[in-house]
Amino acid sequence: MYIVQIASECAPVIKAGGLGDVVYGLSRELEVRGHCVELILPMYDNMRYDHIWGLHEAYRDLWVPWYGSTVHCSVFCGWVHGRLCFFIRPHSADNYFDRGCYYGCKDDNMRFAFFSKAALEFLQQANKKPDVIHCHDWQTGLVPVMLFEIYKWNGMWHQRVCYTIHNFKHQGFGGVEVLWATGLNQEGYYFQPDRLQDNFNPFIINYMKGGIVYSNHVNTVSPHHAWEARFSEEGCGLQSTLEQHHYKFGGILNGIDYNIWNPELDTYIPYPYGPETFEVKQLNKKALRERLGLPDDPSKPIVCYIGRLDGQKGVHLVHHSMYYALSRGAQFVLLGSGTEASINDWFGHEKEFLSTNPNIHLELGFNEELSHLIYAGADMIVVPSNYEPCGLTQIISLKYGTVPVVRGVGGLVNTVFDWDYDQQHSPEERNGFVFYQSDNVALESALGRAIDLWYNAPDYFQKLALQGMAYDYSWRDPGEKYVGIYEFIRDKFEFPAPEPEPEATDADGAIADPDATTSSAELPIAELDATDSDAEPAIAEE
């Protein structure tokens, strides 16, 4: 198959979070399986150009319709660690991608609406005919909308869309200006509950909702989070939309790239090791202590936290875990930075307050090399997220034999199985510790059990770590599932190319108003999206 991924990130050239890792890792897996994959990305001024090989101008004059006029763009091409990527660079006074940042601008909704329009325009003008277009998150939510409402009538009638939602908290919103800018235009047509109108604010359109309504298949990044999104507040107001389109909605767990995150191959750690040489992990533990200035005390376990410091990650429990670990005689290492100034100030104060305690190190910022050493040197990692669509931290830690202590939400439920209480997995399949409430007592119940096992039954603790290392959370299984979805939507939705619509006339034979809205009964979305529920593949039920 010929697959085009349209996204706002692709690691390592553009990475603000897990989205970039997923886009790169999935693309690599699809190519390993023999499929042709291309990526379309914004050309940010601050992306990592040193990770692009052979960057050159591939399409000089891409004219993108915008606000009734056109915007001149160039399309550059290069290889990001073997992946063929096209980067769209607009030449306009708006400087959409020359901001020194990926996100966080007041006009992000217009920036990514333009990117979505430009990506489709590039596919059309370059005469690219992918079997499947795979879009990611709110930034590309308008791609399936414009594909069906505009570009299907301009020759792109056989493309199918898979839409992956990585985070329901960020949905993308806009007003009528987005419709007029993109050429969708008709306010009365799109400001309807079954199209783009937001479920709570009737005066704005919702990009993510548009992606759900117009795509052939929608998924989020773990089976449990798919359930949460439909039946709990984790759907962030889109529960009714997901329920309406439940027949095409499911969850596929993300994978990680074991060529990068593998202690047997890791070039960032001083002593490679694996399940057969697990004792070598202690040498990395010693190296971590030397790097961070912690006392080399074999009688103490090392508990760590790696990740952002924000509300999603349960920052209040991260804070409590520091003091609780110290009170239990453990050492604690933190690597991360706050997404808000107040959180950075909070942990900056804690760093200063604890500066005389030799058993804790707070590294406020992010260092890729150091993160590898922490995974390799720590005994336990805490992941106390308030919500976690998938989570990569716990998956990485398992591969490094670092026992995860997690809150039972989202993808954490699908990957970590409690040593003491899990009833769905045998004792030989359990790999960590799980708690469910979001208070200090719940955290202590799980982290305390992990520390107790380390102190009182070290052989069993090592057995638990080795059981975690045995799990395969690579892209092999997710890749197979995505291919299954691509094949299903490609074959299920085959229909003849649309014929040009005849000019509508009224009862007197006069040409009707071209801006008149279409009634809900005439909405053609079902032609593209609807499937018989009894014909739905098992994969979509996950």
N, C-alpha and C positions, 0 to 999 in steps of 0.2 A: 504493500500500500504506500501511497504518497501522502504524508502527513505534514501539515504545517502547524507549528505551535506559535501562537500569538500571546505574548506576555510582556509585562513591564520589567521583569528581572530574568537573568540567567547567570548563575554562579559559574566561575568566579568573577566574570567581567562586570556583572551588575548584581549586587547582592545586598539587600537590606534585611533579609530574614530568610525563613525556610523556603519561601516561594522560589527563590533563585536556585536552591539546591534541588528542589523537586523538578523544575523545568529542565535543568541540565541532566540530572540522573535518569529521568524518564526518557528523554531524547536519546541518551546513550544506549539505554536498554533496548529501545525500539530499533535502533540501528544494528545492534548486535543480533537482533532477531531477523534482520534482513530487510527492514523497511526503509524507505527513503524519508528522511526527516529534515525539514528546514525550519529555522526559527526567525520570526520577525520581532524586532525589539526597537525601542526608542534609542536614538543616538545621544545619550547624555554627555555633557561636557566633562563630567567628573567620574565616568566609568573607568575601569581598569584596562586601559588600552594596551598595557604590557601583556595581557592575556589573550590578545587577538593576533593571529598570524595571517599575514597576507592581506591586510585591510586595503581595500581599493574601492573606487567609485564604480559601481556596477550599473546604475541606472541614473543618468544625469538629470533628466527632466521629467520628474513626476509632478504633474499638476493635480492638486487635490481640491475638488469642489468644496467651498467653505463660505457660508454666508452669501450665497448667490454669486460669488466670484471664485477665484482659485488661489491656492497657495503653492508656491514653487518649492519643491523638495528635491533632495538628492537621496539616493539609496546606496549605502556602502555595504560591501560584502567582505566577510572574513571568517576565519575558522577559530572557534573558541575551544581549545583542547580537543579538536577533531570534529566539533559540531559546526555545521554550516549556518551562519547567522547573517541576516540582512538587517541593517541599522538604518532607520528612517531619520533624516535630518532636514527639518523644515527651514526655509530661508524666509523668515518673516520678522516683523518688529516685535511679535509676541515672545520670541525666544523661548518656546515651550520647553525645550530640554537643555537650555543653557542657563541653568539656575544654580549650579553648584550643589544640587541635591537631587534625589530621586522623587521624594514625596515631601509634603508639608507646605505647599504653596496654596494661596487662597483660591487660585483658579485651577486646582488639580482636576476638577470635573471637566473643564474645557480642554486641558492639556491631553487627557487620556481619551476624551471623545474624539479629538483631532487625530490622535495616534490610531484609534480604531478605524476611523474613516480612511486614513492614509494607508493602513495595512491592507484593507480591502481594495482600495484603488490600485495599489501596487500589484496585488494578485491579478486584478483584471487587466491592467495595462501591460503587464509582463506576460500575460496569457498563461499564467500558472493555473493548473487544474488539480488541486489536491483532492484526494478522496475524502479526507477528514480535516477540518480545522479544529484545533484544540485550543480553547481560550481559558484564561485563568483570572479569577477574582474580578472585583468590580471594575478594574481598569479596562477590561475588555468586554464588559457586559453588553455593550451596544453592538458588538460585532455581529452576533446572530440576528439582532434586530435589523440592522442595515442590510445584512446578507439577504434576508427574506423579503424585506419590504422594498429594497432598491436593486441590489446587485443580482438577485435571481432573474430579474427582467433584462439584465444586460449580459447574459451569457453564463452566469455562475449559478445555474439551476441545480447542478448535481452535487454540490458540496454539502457535506453533513457536518454538524457541529457537536462536539463534546465540550461541555462547560464545567470546569472544576472550581469549586468554591473552597478556598483555603481558610477564610475567616469571615464569618457572618457579621462580625461587629462593624466592618467597614463596607458599606454598600454602594456608595457613590450616588449623589443626588444632583439634580439640575432643574432648571425651569424651562420655559418655552424657548429661551435662547438656544438651548442645546438642540432642540428639534429644528429650528431654523438654520442653525450653523451646519448641521449634518445633512440637511436636505430631506429629513423626515417630514418636517413642516406641519402637518395637519394636527393642530392641538386637540380638537374634539375627538379625533380618532385615537390618539395615544393616551390622552388623559381619561382612561377608562380602567376600572378595577381589574379587568382581565387582560390588560396590556401593560403599560408602563407606570400607571399612576401608583404612587406610594400608598401603602396600606393604611397609613396614619395621617399623612398630610396630602390632601387632595390637590394641592397646588404645585406639587413637584413630581418629577419622574424619578424612578429608582432604577439605576443601571443594573444592579444585581438581579432585581426582579425581572427586568427585560431579558437578561441572560437565561433565567430559569424558564420563562414563558416561551421563548423562541428557539431554544436549543433542542436538539434531538435527544440528548442524554445529559443529565446533570448529576454530578457526584460531589461529595465532600471527601475529606482525606482520612477518614476511618469509619468503619461500620457503626461503632457506638456513637460517634458524633453525628452521623446521619440520623440516628434515632433521636438524639438530643435536639437536633435542629427541627425535627417535625413535631416533637411532643413536649418540648420544654422551652423555657425562655432563651435558650441558646440559639433559637432560630431568629432572634432579634427582630420580631415583627413579621417575618416571612413564613410563619408556620402555615397560614391558610393557603399561601401560594404553593408551598411545597406539598401540602395535602392535595390541592387541586391537580398537581402534576406528579403525584406520588409514583405513578406507573413508570416514570422515566428517571427516578431519583434513587441513588444508592450511595454506598460508601466504599472506598478502596483505600486501604492503609498505604501510606507513603513508605518508600524504602530508603535505604542509604547506600552510598557507593563504597563498597568494601575495598576498592582500590585506594581510597583515601582514608577511610576510617577502619583500619585494621592493624592491631598491634603487631602482627607478624610482618607487615610491610611498611609501617609508619616510619618515615624518615625524620619526623619531628621529635621522636623519643630516643634516648640514648641506648636503650636496651630492648630490642624487639623480643616479643614473646608470644606464645600461643597456649592453647589448652595443655599441650604436652610439656610445656616449659613454664608453667604458671609461676613457679617460684622466682622466676626472673622479674616478675612484677615488683618484688620487694626492692630490687635495684632501682627501678624507676621511682619508687616511693622515696628512697633515699635521695635520689637526684632532685625530686620535687622539693624536698625539705631544704636541700642545699640552695636551690634556685631562689626560694622564697625566704630563707633565713629562719626556718622553723627548727626547733631542737630535734636531733635525730634520736628519737625515743621509740624503740620498737614496741614498748608496752602501750602505745597509744594508737588508736585507729585515726585515719584521716577522713573527715566528712567534707564534701565539697558541694558547691552550687555553681553552675555555669549557665549563663543566659541573661536575658534582659531583666531589669528591675522595674516592674510595672504591675498594674492591677491584675492583668491576665495571669501573670506568673505567680500570683499569691505573695506579693512582696512582704506582707506582714508576717507570713509564716517563714519566709526566708530569714527575716530578721530574728524571729524567735528561735529558729533552728540553730543559729550561731551561738546564742547564749545557752541553749539546752545542750548542745554538743560539748561546749566547754565545761558545763556543770557535770557532765558524765565522764570527764577525763579525756575527751577526744580533742584532736586538733581540727581546725576548720579553715577551709580555703574558699574564697569567693572570687569569681571572675565575671564581671558584668557591669553594665552602666544603666542608669535610670533614663527612662524616656521623658521624664519631667524634671524640671529644675529642682522642685521640692524633694524628690526622691534622691537625686544626686546629693543635695545638701544634707539630707538625713543620713545617708550612708557615709558621706564625707565626715560628718560629725562622729559617727561610730568608728570610723577608721582612726580618727585622732584620739577618741576616748579609749580605744583598745590598743593603742600603740605600744603600751608597756607590757602587754600580754604576749609572751613569745609563742603562744600556741594558736594564733590566728593571723591570717593574712587576707586583707581585702584589696583586690586589684580592681579598681574602678575604671573600667574601659574594656576594650576587647582586644585580645591578642591571639590570633589563630594558632601560632606555634605553642604558646603557653597552654591553650585549651587542650591540645593533644597530650601534653605532659601531665596535666591534671587528671584527665581521664585515665591515663596509664598509672598514675601514682596514688590516686585516692582509693580508699576501701569502699566508700558509700557515696552516693549522690542524692540530694533531695530535689524533688520536682513537685512542689506543692501547689500546682496551678489551680486557679479558680475555674478556668476552662482551658482546654487544650485540644484543638481539632485533631491533631495527630501527635505531635511531639517527636522531635528527633533526638533530644538529649538522652532520654532513657534508652533509646535504641542503640545509640553510640556507646553508652556506658555498659550495656550488656555485652557488647562485643569485646570491651576492654576488661571484662571481669570485675567491674565496679558495680556493686549491688545497688539498684535503684530503690529509693523510698518515695513513693508517688501518691498523689491524691487520685482517687478512682473516678476520673472524668475523661471524656473523649477518647482519644487514641491510647491514653495511658491504660485504660481498662483492657484494650485489645492486645497489649504487649507485655504487661507486668502482672504476674500471678503470685498472690501472697503465699509466703513460705508456710504460714501456720493455718490459714483459714480458707484458702481457695478450695471450693468443692468441685469445680469443673475440670481440674487438672490433677493428675497424680502427683505424689510428692517428688517424683523424678522430673516433673515438668515445671515445677515452680521456680521462680527466678528473682523474687524481690519481696518488698513489703508495701502494703496498700492501706491507706486510710481514706475515709469518705467525707467527714465533716470538715469545715474550713476554720476550725478553731485550734488553739494551742494544744488542748488536751488530746485531740485526735492526732495531731502531728507527733506529739510525744509518745503516743501509744505505738505508732509504727516505727519511728526512729529509735525509740527505747528498745524495742524488740530486736532491731538490727544491731544496735550496739551491744546488747546483752549476748546475742549469739556470737559476735566477734570476740567478746571477752571470755565467755563461758564454754563455748563449743567451737573452737577455731577450725576443727576439721569439717564440721557441718557448714560453717560459714564459707569455707573454700569450696565445698561441694555445691553450695548454692550459687557461688560465683561461676563455677564451671558449667553448671546447668544453664546459666544465662548466656555464656559464651557459645553454647551449642545451638542457639536459635539462629535461624536464617531470616533476617529482615532486610535482605538485599532487594534490588529491583526485579528479581527474577519472577516472583509471584505477582506483584502488582503489574509488571509489564505484560504478563500473560492475560491478566484481567482487562487491562486497557485495550489490548488487541482484540479481545472478545467483544468489547463494547464497540470498537471501531467497525469491526466486521458486521455486527448486528445492525447498527444504524446505517451503514453503507448499503446493505442488502435489503433491509426492511423498508427503506424509504425510497426505493427506486420508483420514479414516475416520469412520464414524458416531459420534455422541456416545455415550459409554459409558452403558449402562443401570445402574441401581443394583444393586450386588452382592447376591444373595440371602443370607440368613443361612445360614452353614454348619452342617451337622448331622453328628453322628457316626453310627456304624452303628446306634445305638439310636434315632436320631431326635432326640436331645437337641441343643440349640444348642451349637456348639463354642466353645472358649475364644477370645474375640476377639483376645487378645494372642498367640495362637499364631503362630509364624513361618511364612513361605511358603518352600517349597523353592526351590532355585536353578532347577529346571526350570520353575517356575511364574512366574518373574520376568517381568513385563510390559514391561521396558525395551526389549526387541527390537522390540516392536510400535511403539514410538515412534521408535526410532533407526535400526534396521537398514535398510540399503539393499543392493541387489544391486551387487556391485563393478563389474560390467560396465555398469551403468547410471549409474555415478557421473559427474557432469559434469567436463569437463576442468579447470575452475577448481579443483576440490578436489585436483587432482594437483600443483598448483604448490608 
